[in-house]
Amino acid sequence: MSHQYDPITGKVIPVFFHYAVPSVIGMLAATSAGVIDGIFVGNFVGASALAAINISMPAFADSWSDPGLFCPH
């Protein structure tokens, strides 16, 4: 790791942007994929399918937030 972007010894602003920019790009990619999928499902499958996806989305997000939720050790 470069000392310039070391979270312990590096300057705060460059380190922040070094880690924040890829994270923001990843979040934009994930959310845009969800929006585009919703457009296709809404137009080609129907409103009921889009509603079912939107209702199940919080449970799906919760399963990603806690990996031990469905796979206990």
C-alpha positions as CSV (number, residue, x, y, z in Angstrom):
1,M,0.0,0.0,0.0
2,S,1.2,3.5,-0.8
3,H,2.1,5.6,2.2
4,Q,0.1,8.4,0.6
5,Y,-3.2,6.6,1.0
6,D,-2.4,4.8,4.3
7,P,-5.4,5.4,6.6
8,I,-3.2,5.7,9.6
9,T,-0.4,8.0,8.5
10,G,-1.8,9.6,5.3
11,K,-3.5,13.0,5.0
12,V,-7.2,12.9,5.7
13,I,-8.6,14.4,2.5
14,P,-6.6,12.3,-0.1
15,V,-7.2,9.1,1.9
16,F,-10.9,9.9,2.2
17,F,-11.4,10.4,-1.5
18,H,-9.2,7.4,-2.3
19,Y,-11.6,5.1,-0.5
20,A,-14.9,7.1,-1.1
21,V,-14.8,7.5,-4.9
22,P,-14.7,3.7,-5.7
23,S,-17.4,3.1,-3.1
24,V,-19.7,5.8,-4.6
25,I,-19.1,4.4,-8.1
26,G,-20.0,0.9,-6.9
27,M,-23.2,2.2,-5.2
28,L,-24.2,4.1,-8.3
29,A,-23.7,1.0,-10.5
30,A,-25.7,-1.2,-8.1
31,T,-28.6,1.3,-7.9
32,S,-28.7,2.0,-11.6
33,A,-28.8,-1.7,-12.3
34,G,-31.8,-1.9,-10.0
35,V,-33.6,1.0,-11.7
36,I,-32.9,-0.4,-15.1
37,D,-34.1,-3.9,-14.0
38,G,-37.3,-2.3,-12.6
39,I,-37.9,-0.5,-15.9
40,F,-37.7,-3.8,-17.9
41,V,-39.8,-5.7,-15.4
42,G,-42.4,-3.0,-15.3
43,N,-42.6,-2.7,-19.1
44,F,-42.3,-6.3,-20.1
45,V,-43.6,-8.5,-17.2
46,G,-46.2,-6.2,-15.7
47,A,-47.1,-4.1,-12.7
48,S,-47.8,-7.1,-10.4
49,A,-44.3,-8.4,-10.9
50,L,-42.7,-5.0,-10.3
51,A,-44.8,-4.7,-7.1
52,A,-43.7,-8.2,-5.9
53,I,-40.0,-7.2,-6.5
54,N,-40.4,-4.0,-4.6
55,I,-42.2,-5.7,-1.7
56,S,-39.4,-8.3,-1.4
57,M,-36.5,-5.9,-1.7
58,P,-36.2,-4.9,2.0
59,A,-35.9,-8.6,3.0
60,F,-33.3,-9.1,0.3
61,A,-31.3,-6.1,1.5
62,D,-31.5,-7.3,5.1
63,S,-30.2,-10.7,4.0
64,W,-27.2,-9.0,2.5
65,S,-26.6,-6.8,5.5
66,D,-26.4,-9.7,7.9
67,P,-24.6,-12.7,6.4
68,G,-25.2,-14.9,9.4
69,L,-29.0,-14.4,9.2
70,F,-29.6,-17.4,6.9
71,C,-26.4,-19.3,7.3
72,P,-25.8,-19.8,11.1
73,H,-22.4,-21.2,12.1
